[in-house]
Amino acid sequence: MCWYDFTRISMIRTAFFQDKEYFPLEALRSWFLESKRSFPWRDSPTPYRVWVSEVMLQQTRAEVVVPYFLKWMERFPTLQDLAQARESDVVQLWEGLGYYSRARNLLAGARVITEIFGGEIPNDLALLSSIKGIGSYTANAILAFAFKQKNPAVDGNVLRVMSRLFAIEESIDRMNTRREITGLCESLLPDQDPQVIAESFIELGARICKKQPLCEQCPLRSFCTAYRQGTMEQYPVRNTRAAISRLFRAVVIVLYKDQVLMTKREEKEIMAGLYEFPYYQLPKEDCCDIEKITHLVQKDYGETLYFVSSLPSQKQAFTRYRVTLFPHVFYTKYSLPNSYTLAELSSLPSSSGHRRIKETFLVEYHKSLEKDGKLFWR
């Protein structure tokens, strides 16, 4: 028996089994059925739709996911449609959701399911977990919501709810703590319609038991240890997180006739396979120093540049970084390497910050063209 079997959570779990009949399960069920949000993946929870939605919901709010999910299902309505897709099309459709490895893993997983499982998503935890990109949570969510099995789907919302209900002092960043909380959740699932309770906990964490909890609206407050003690803000316990780093980048849009300079991220880089404008990471005060930026670009590309205009700055976030992008437009009289036509720009998948820069640039470019018929605005 492992040492963590003797932790405080294990003792909580043992004590809970003795008083399980007092847990307000029906109050939670009634609250969920009466007030749950309507989402397209809930309306028709097939294994494929649940899988796609759960991957999209990682690191992304449900309200943001809805339009992406609908576009995805319109383009790839079945797993077979996805398995036959080109990676570039999949990544482009994902544009704006971030964490692009999720899209690539969906494609890789669809191909594995097609080749090994005959196109049918397996209803077995071990088999599901063997598929690239399907981790423990996603596998359990598919089994719970699509196959209606008695599997606990424990995401960040559920970890927060359980930590407060039982005043769990151990950090939820530790795998041992997560295992024990998963065990607690599993013990709460009824034999009949377990998926309703599994989804109820997620909904409760997303809407009521938030970082700033709305305890007076919570159907479980009578059972909640943190609520009774007035210590809700202390939970969940987390490890110390790495500090957020702020970066500043001067982004250069170099135009030759109807062509624009773009670079593609290498396979092992963060945001691999995405296209972006060249940029220079500089002190914030230098990101709008046109003379300095012009010198850097000419040094790298060896072309004479003419400054045109600056565009509005854009924000971008990934992992522990918060980036501000300062875009500047230049033109040159010489052909460019790695260039793409303006017509091709929209079809190149890019990270959210560079996508917004592309959109702004194209709008301003066409405004200038319509205004005076010239290729470049001054």
Backbone torsions as a table, in degrees:
resi	resn	phi	psi	omega
1	MET	NA	133.2	-176.4
2	CYS	-76.0	156.4	-176.1
3	TRP	-61.6	-31.6	-175.2
4	TYR	-72.9	-8.5	174.6
5	ASP	-67.1	-14.7	-178.0
6	PHE	-105.1	11.2	-179.8
7	THR	-70.8	171.9	179.7
8	ARG	-61.0	-34.1	-179.9
9	ILE	-63.2	-39.5	178.7
10	SER	-62.5	-39.3	178.6
11	MET	-66.9	-38.6	176.4
12	ILE	-60.5	-44.8	-178.2
13	ARG	-62.2	-42.8	179.1
14	THR	-63.0	-45.1	179.2
15	ALA	-65.2	-35.8	-178.3
16	PHE	-63.7	-40.0	179.8
17	PHE	-57.3	-31.2	-178.5
18	GLN	-74.9	-27.3	-177.8
19	ASP	-116.0	19.4	-174.1
20	LYS	-57.1	-33.6	-176.6
21	GLU	-63.3	-18.3	-178.4
22	TYR	-89.9	-5.7	-179.4
23	PHE	-71.1	130.1	-174.5
24	PRO	-77.1	61.1	-176.4
25	LEU	-63.4	-41.5	-178.7
26	GLU	-67.5	-33.4	176.7
27	ALA	-64.2	-40.2	177.9
28	LEU	-65.6	-45.4	-179.8
29	ARG	-60.5	-46.9	-178.5
30	SER	-62.8	-43.6	178.5
31	TRP	-58.3	-45.4	-177.3
32	PHE	-65.1	-48.2	-176.3
33	LEU	-65.7	-29.2	-179.2
34	GLU	-84.1	-29.3	-169.9
35	SER	-126.7	7.3	-176.7
36	LYS	-62.8	148.3	177.4
37	ARG	-75.4	151.5	178.9
38	SER	-95.3	122.2	177.1
39	PHE	-130.2	148.0	-177.1
40	PRO	-60.7	-31.5	179.6
41	TRP	-74.6	-21.5	175.7
42	ARG	-79.3	-30.6	-177.7
43	ASP	-66.7	-32.8	179.7
44	SER	-142.0	80.9	-172.5
45	PRO	-82.3	65.3	174.3
46	THR	-73.6	159.6	179.7
47	PRO	-55.0	-41.2	-179.0
48	TYR	-66.2	-46.6	-178.4
49	ARG	-65.6	-40.2	177.4
50	VAL	-63.6	-43.8	180.0
51	TRP	-58.7	-51.9	-178.9
52	VAL	-60.5	-45.3	-177.9
53	SER	-63.9	-41.2	-178.7
54	GLU	-66.4	-36.1	177.5
55	VAL	-68.2	-42.6	178.5
56	MET	-64.3	-34.0	-176.1
57	LEU	-75.4	-11.0	176.5
58	GLN	-67.6	121.8	178.2
59	GLN	67.9	11.4	-175.1
60	THR	-139.3	136.7	-179.8
61	ARG	-68.6	147.6	-175.9
62	ALA	-59.1	-40.0	-178.2
63	GLU	-63.2	-33.4	178.1
64	VAL	-72.4	-35.1	-174.9
65	VAL	-69.2	-33.7	-170.9
66	VAL	-48.9	-55.3	-178.2
67	PRO	-63.9	-33.7	177.4
68	TYR	-67.0	-40.8	179.2
69	PHE	-63.0	-44.1	-179.3
70	LEU	-64.2	-42.4	177.7
71	LYS	-63.6	-40.3	-179.9
72	TRP	-61.5	-47.1	-177.3
73	MET	-69.5	-26.2	174.8
74	GLU	-71.7	-38.1	-178.3
75	ARG	-82.7	-42.2	-178.3
76	PHE	-126.2	74.4	-174.2
77	PRO	-67.4	-21.9	179.6
78	THR	-129.1	162.9	177.4
79	LEU	-60.7	-35.8	179.5
80	GLN	-64.9	-38.8	176.7
81	ASP	-61.7	-41.4	179.1
82	LEU	-66.4	-44.0	-177.1
83	ALA	-59.7	-28.7	-177.5
84	GLN	-91.7	-1.6	-174.7
85	ALA	-77.2	158.3	172.5
86	ARG	-82.8	144.9	-178.8
87	GLU	-59.2	-39.3	-178.4
88	SER	-61.9	-36.7	178.7
89	ASP	-69.2	-38.9	179.5
90	VAL	-65.3	-46.3	-178.7
91	VAL	-65.4	-39.3	-179.9
92	GLN	-64.5	-39.3	178.9
93	LEU	-66.2	-27.6	179.9
94	TRP	-80.3	-11.4	-172.7
95	GLU	-52.3	125.4	-179.3
96	GLY	107.1	-21.5	178.7
97	LEU	-84.3	-21.6	-179.7
98	GLY	75.0	176.5	-178.9
99	TYR	47.1	64.6	-169.6
100	TYR	-68.4	-15.1	176.0
101	SER	-62.0	-25.1	177.6
102	ARG	-61.6	-42.7	-180.0
103	ALA	-66.2	-42.7	179.8
104	ARG	-65.3	-37.3	178.8
105	ASN	-68.3	-35.3	175.0
106	LEU	-60.9	-45.1	178.9
107	LEU	-63.2	-47.0	179.6
108	ALA	-62.0	-41.5	179.4
109	GLY	-64.4	-40.8	179.1
110	ALA	-62.2	-38.0	179.0
111	ARG	-69.6	-38.1	177.0
112	VAL	-64.3	-45.1	-179.8
113	ILE	-62.3	-38.0	178.7
114	THR	-67.2	-44.9	-175.0
115	GLU	-77.4	-38.6	-172.4
116	ILE	-100.1	-36.0	-174.9
117	PHE	-109.5	17.3	175.2
118	GLY	65.3	24.8	177.7
119	GLY	83.6	3.5	179.8
120	GLU	-108.5	126.2	177.5
121	ILE	-68.0	123.4	-176.1
122	PRO	-68.3	150.6	179.1
123	ASN	-105.3	36.7	-178.9
124	ASP	-126.4	132.8	-174.6
125	LEU	-61.3	-45.1	-178.0
126	ALA	-64.9	-42.0	-179.6
127	LEU	-67.7	-43.2	178.4
128	LEU	-60.9	-43.3	-177.3
129	SER	-68.9	-15.6	179.1
130	SER	-81.0	-10.7	-177.1
131	ILE	-86.8	132.4	-177.8
132	LYS	-55.9	131.6	176.5
133	GLY	89.5	-8.9	177.9
134	ILE	-103.3	102.3	179.2
135	GLY	-87.8	-172.3	-175.7
136	SER	-60.0	-47.9	-178.1
137	TYR	-62.9	-49.2	-177.4
138	THR	-61.1	-42.0	178.7
139	ALA	-60.4	-46.6	179.8
140	ASN	-65.7	-36.4	178.7
141	ALA	-65.1	-42.1	177.8
142	ILE	-61.7	-45.9	-179.4
143	LEU	-65.3	-37.8	-178.3
144	ALA	-73.8	-52.6	-169.5
145	PHE	-86.5	-32.2	-179.4
146	ALA	-92.9	-43.2	-177.4
147	PHE	-98.7	-3.6	176.4
148	LYS	56.9	37.1	176.7
149	GLN	-88.2	164.1	-177.0
150	LYS	-85.3	67.6	-178.7
151	ASN	-118.2	130.8	178.4
152	PRO	-79.4	123.8	176.5
153	ALA	-99.9	101.2	-171.0
154	VAL	-107.5	100.0	175.9
155	ASP	-104.6	-169.0	-178.6
156	GLY	-61.1	-35.4	177.9
157	ASN	-62.0	-44.8	-177.8
158	VAL	-69.1	-39.2	177.2
159	LEU	-58.6	-39.7	179.8
160	ARG	-68.1	-44.3	179.4
161	VAL	-60.7	-50.2	-176.5
162	MET	-66.5	-36.8	178.8
163	SER	-60.6	-38.9	179.9
164	ARG	-78.4	-40.6	179.9
165	LEU	-56.0	-43.3	-173.9
166	PHE	-109.8	8.8	179.7
167	ALA	48.4	56.8	-176.2
168	ILE	-78.8	119.8	-174.2
169	GLU	-85.6	-16.7	-178.4
170	GLU	-79.1	148.8	-179.0
171	SER	-66.7	132.2	177.7
172	ILE	-74.9	-4.7	175.3
173	ASP	-79.2	-11.3	178.8
174	ARG	-88.2	135.2	-179.1
175	MET	-60.9	-37.0	-179.8
176	ASN	-60.9	-41.3	178.6
177	THR	-63.4	-43.0	-179.4
178	ARG	-64.0	-38.8	177.8
179	ARG	-61.6	-44.6	-178.5
180	GLU	-65.9	-41.0	178.1
181	ILE	-64.9	-39.0	176.2
182	THR	-59.4	-41.0	177.2
183	GLY	-62.8	-40.5	176.2
184	LEU	-60.9	-44.9	179.7
185	CYS	-61.5	-44.1	-179.0
186	GLU	-60.9	-38.0	-179.5
187	SER	-68.2	-18.6	179.6
188	LEU	-86.9	-17.8	-175.0
189	LEU	-74.4	128.5	178.2
190	PRO	-78.8	166.1	178.5
191	ASP	-72.3	-31.5	-178.4
192	GLN	-98.0	126.6	-179.6
193	ASP	50.0	53.4	-179.2
194	PRO	-62.9	-26.2	-177.6
195	GLN	-64.5	-28.0	179.7
196	VAL	-65.3	-45.6	179.5
197	ILE	-69.4	-39.5	178.8
198	ALA	-58.5	-43.4	-179.6
199	GLU	-76.4	-27.0	178.4
200	SER	-61.9	-41.6	180.0
201	PHE	-64.2	-39.7	178.2
202	ILE	-64.1	-45.6	179.8
203	GLU	-62.9	-40.2	179.9
204	LEU	-62.1	-43.5	179.0
205	GLY	-67.1	-35.5	-177.7
206	ALA	-73.8	-32.5	-171.0
207	ARG	-112.2	-31.4	-174.3
208	ILE	-114.8	-55.3	-176.7
209	CYS	-87.6	59.2	-177.8
210	LYS	-85.1	-175.8	177.8
211	LYS	-54.8	-44.0	171.4
212	GLN	-104.5	94.5	-168.4
213	PRO	-72.0	150.3	175.6
214	LEU	-104.4	69.1	-168.9
215	CYS	-60.5	-33.9	-177.1
216	GLU	-67.2	-16.9	178.3
217	GLN	-98.1	0.4	-172.0
218	CYS	-84.9	127.3	178.7
219	PRO	-71.5	-10.1	-177.9
220	LEU	-108.3	7.9	-172.3
221	ARG	-61.8	-29.8	-179.4
222	SER	-66.2	-21.8	-178.4
223	PHE	-100.1	-11.8	-168.6
224	CYS	-79.1	119.9	-179.9
225	THR	-64.7	-44.7	-178.9
226	ALA	-63.2	-37.6	178.9
227	TYR	-65.3	-44.6	-179.5
228	ARG	-64.1	-33.8	-178.1
229	GLN	-89.9	-9.2	-177.3
230	GLY	68.6	31.6	-175.5
231	THR	-117.0	27.4	-175.3
232	MET	-56.3	-36.8	-175.7
233	GLU	-69.2	-14.9	-178.3
234	GLN	-82.7	-10.0	-175.0
235	TYR	-123.8	149.1	-0.3
236	PRO	-77.8	155.3	175.5
237	VAL	-77.3	132.8	-179.8
238	ARG	-125.8	154.9	169.2
239	ASN	-68.9	159.8	175.5
240	THR	-64.8	128.3	-177.0
241	ARG	-94.5	151.9	176.6
242	ALA	-62.6	141.6	-178.4
243	ALA	-66.5	148.2	176.5
244	ILE	-71.3	131.8	177.0
245	SER	-103.3	135.9	179.4
246	ARG	-106.3	127.9	-177.6
247	LEU	-119.8	152.7	179.5
248	PHE	-130.2	130.9	-175.0
249	ARG	-132.6	132.7	171.6
250	ALA	-89.5	118.5	-177.4
251	VAL	-101.7	132.3	-177.5
252	VAL	-114.1	127.1	175.3
253	ILE	-106.5	104.4	-175.8
254	VAL	-103.1	121.6	-172.4
255	LEU	-113.7	132.9	171.4
256	TYR	-129.8	113.8	-173.6
257	LYS	52.9	-117.2	179.3
258	ASP	-107.4	25.5	-179.0
259	GLN	-115.9	147.2	-177.9
260	VAL	-128.1	140.0	178.5
261	LEU	-75.2	126.9	176.8
262	MET	-137.7	152.3	175.1
263	THR	-122.1	155.0	-179.8
264	LYS	-114.2	132.3	179.6
265	ARG	-66.2	137.9	179.1
266	GLU	-69.8	160.6	-173.4
267	GLU	-57.9	-37.0	-175.0
268	LYS	-94.1	3.6	178.4
269	GLU	-85.8	160.9	171.7
270	ILE	-64.8	140.9	-174.9
271	MET	63.0	38.4	-178.4
272	ALA	-55.3	139.1	176.0
273	GLY	83.9	-4.5	-179.9
274	LEU	-91.1	151.4	-179.4
275	TYR	-99.6	142.4	179.9
276	GLU	-149.6	159.4	173.0
277	PHE	-73.9	149.6	175.2
278	PRO	-58.3	146.5	179.0
279	TYR	-144.8	162.0	178.6
280	TYR	-129.3	124.3	178.3
281	GLN	-81.6	116.4	-171.6
282	LEU	-136.7	166.0	168.2
283	PRO	-58.7	147.9	-174.8
284	LYS	-52.8	-41.9	-175.8
285	GLU	-67.3	-19.2	-179.6
286	ASP	-91.8	-9.1	-174.4
287	CYS	-72.8	-10.8	175.6
288	CYS	-120.4	15.9	176.8
289	ASP	-86.6	93.1	-172.1
290	ILE	-61.4	-38.1	179.8
291	GLU	-61.9	-44.6	-179.8
292	LYS	-66.9	-42.7	-179.2
293	ILE	-65.4	-42.3	178.1
294	THR	-58.7	-43.3	179.0
295	HIS	-61.3	-42.6	-179.0
296	LEU	-64.4	-42.9	-178.7
297	VAL	-68.1	-44.3	-179.8
298	GLN	-64.6	-33.5	177.4
299	LYS	-65.8	-38.7	-177.8
300	ASP	-79.6	-36.8	-172.1
301	TYR	-113.5	-8.8	173.2
302	GLY	66.9	23.8	-179.4
303	GLU	-115.4	150.9	173.9
304	THR	-78.0	127.4	-176.2
305	LEU	-113.6	150.6	175.8
306	TYR	-124.7	123.6	-178.6
307	PHE	-71.8	136.4	-179.4
308	VAL	-108.2	-59.3	-174.5
309	SER	-168.4	160.8	172.1
310	SER	-104.9	145.6	178.8
311	LEU	-106.2	164.3	179.1
312	PRO	-59.0	144.0	178.7
313	SER	-68.4	157.3	-179.5
314	GLN	-130.6	149.4	177.4
315	LYS	-101.0	147.3	178.0
316	GLN	-147.4	141.6	180.0
317	ALA	-132.8	138.5	172.5
318	PHE	-155.8	144.7	-174.5
319	THR	41.5	-118.6	-177.7
320	ARG	-103.3	20.3	-177.6
321	TYR	-110.9	142.7	171.7
322	ARG	-122.1	116.9	-170.1
323	VAL	-114.0	136.7	170.7
324	THR	-109.8	126.7	-178.3
325	LEU	-105.0	129.8	178.9
326	PHE	-114.2	98.3	-175.3
327	PRO	-86.5	139.6	178.8
328	HIS	-133.9	137.5	-177.8
329	VAL	-101.6	132.7	175.9
330	PHE	-129.2	160.1	168.6
331	TYR	-132.5	158.0	-179.8
332	THR	-133.9	160.1	178.9
333	LYS	-97.9	7.9	-176.4
334	TYR	-122.7	149.3	-179.0
335	SER	-63.7	154.3	-173.1
336	LEU	-114.9	146.0	170.6
337	PRO	-77.0	157.0	176.0
338	ASN	50.7	43.3	-178.1
339	SER	-104.4	156.6	-179.5
340	TYR	-134.9	149.5	179.9
341	THR	-72.6	160.1	177.7
342	LEU	-60.1	-33.9	179.3
343	ALA	-66.1	-29.3	-179.0
344	GLU	-82.2	-20.4	-172.7
345	LEU	-52.9	-47.5	-174.5
346	SER	-64.5	-24.5	-176.7
347	SER	-88.8	-5.2	179.8
348	LEU	-87.8	121.6	-180.0
349	PRO	-66.8	134.0	-178.4
350	SER	-138.8	161.0	174.2
351	SER	-67.3	166.1	-172.4
352	SER	-58.7	-42.5	-178.6
353	GLY	-63.8	-47.1	-179.3
354	HIS	-71.8	-29.2	175.9
355	ARG	-64.2	-43.4	179.3
356	ARG	-66.9	-35.3	176.1
357	ILE	-64.2	-43.3	177.2
358	LYS	-56.8	-47.8	-177.0
359	GLU	-62.4	-44.7	179.7
360	THR	-64.5	-43.3	-179.7
361	PHE	-60.6	-46.7	-177.8
362	LEU	-64.7	-38.7	177.4
363	VAL	-62.6	-47.8	-178.9
364	GLU	-66.1	-37.5	179.4
365	TYR	-61.6	-49.0	-177.2
366	HIS	-71.0	-31.4	174.1
367	LYS	-60.5	-45.5	-179.3
368	SER	-63.0	-41.6	-178.3
369	LEU	-65.1	-41.7	-179.2
370	GLU	-69.9	-31.1	-175.4
371	LYS	-72.1	-49.8	-174.5
372	ASP	-129.8	5.6	176.7
373	GLY	72.5	7.2	-179.9
374	LYS	-91.8	158.0	-179.8
375	LEU	-74.9	-27.0	-175.2
376	PHE	-131.2	140.2	173.5
377	TRP	-88.1	152.6	-174.9
378	ARG	-111.0	NA	NA
